[in-house]
Amino acid sequence: PATKGLAKDRSRARCVQAEEVFVNDIRMTKRIAGMLAKRLPEAALDEVDDPRARRGRRRGVASVLRAVVVGMVAGCRSLLELEQLTAQMAPRMRRLLKLTGRLPDTTARDLLCRLNPLALRQALHRLIRHAHRRKALAPETLPFGMVAMDGKSTALSSWAGDYAQYQPHGEGRGAH
């Protein structure tokens, strides 16, 4: 009898833990969706030139690129998974992210294969510039003051202290 009560308590604890994980997943999904809804317009994806012919276009380039970014953030590993994600997405989430229904994998593939990488680089640059201006990027610095790497090297018989290259004044070719 005591073990039955202990087993019930354990199963209740597992259910509570599963509910907490589920609630946390929902919160994280909402936060990510909110972040995407707020930050994707900064990329100005509608300024990317559409290489497709005008005839037969059903979706704009911005809509397709927005879906691709959402799929990447959601962890889609293929365009088929992206198609399934957009097909299963709730209407409220689609409105929030400004997506237009299911995006066929062939449509995404055709556009991505024809896009000019420079145009995508410019959109990425706009995102980074906006993030830098709002001070959302932490500076990544080297552990020392300055470095210059230009492919040159000097063969020395010995190293002089902390310096990688030592050239005594007044000796040899190129002395200062």
C-alpha positions, -999 to +999 in steps of 0.1 A: +000+000+000+028+025+008+045+018-025+013+025-044+011+059-029+048+066-036+043+055-073+013+079-076+033+107-061+061+101-086+038+100-116+022+133-104+056+148-101+065+137-136+032+152-149+040+185-132+075+185-146+062+178-181+036+206-178+064+230-167+086+221-196+056+225-220+048+259-205+084+270-208+085+258-244+054+279-251+069+310-235+101+305-254+082+301-287+063+333-280+094+352-271+112+341-303+081+348-324+079+383-309+116+389-315+113+378-351+082+400-356+101+430-342+135+425-358+127+410-393+115+443-406+149+458-399+164+436-426+141+453-452+137+420-471+113+437-495+143+456-509+159+424-521+155+421-559+133+393-571+151+374-599+120+355-609+098+365-639+068+386-630+044+361-645+035+333-622+047+348-589+024+340-561+046+352-532+069+381-529+106+377-523+102+392-488+075+367-478+096+337-489+128+350-472+108+357-440+096+321-440+131+308-446+145+328-417+116+316-394+123+280-405+160+284-397+153+298-363+128+270-357+155+244-365+142+232-399+170+212-416+154+210-450+130+229-472+106+201-468+106+206-431+101+243-437+070+235-459+056+213-431+063+241-405+044+267-426+016+243-433+011+235-395+016+271-383-014+286-365-031+315-382-023+339-353+014+330-356+013+335-394-002+370-389+024+379-363+052+369-386+035+382-418+036+348-435+011+337-462+001+301-457+021+271-467+053+277-486+060+249-511+096+236-508+101+240-546+091+277-545+117+283-517+143+263-536+138+281-569+140+315-553+170+307-531+189+292-561+183+324-582+190+350-556+220+372-557+241+366-526+251+402-525+215+413-520+212+389-490+245+402-476+231+437-478+200+426-458+222+409-432+244+441-430+212+461-423+203+438-395+238+440-380+239+478-383+205+481-365+217+458-338+249+477-334+230+511-332+207+498-304+238+484-286+226+448-288+260+435-299+287+429-274+321+438-287+344+408-293+380+419-287+413+402-288+432+398-255+459+422-267+459+457-281+465+453-318+475+427-344+484+429-381+486+397-402+497+403-437+516+371-446+551+384-440+575+367-418+611+372-406+635+344-397+653+353-365+680+334-347+665+343-314+634+360-300+637+393-281+615+393-251+578+397-258+582+409-294+576+385-323+600+404-345+631+423-335+651+443-359+680+463-343+685+498-357+714+503-380+721+467-390+714+451-423+690+459-451+658+478-442+671+491-409+654+522-396 
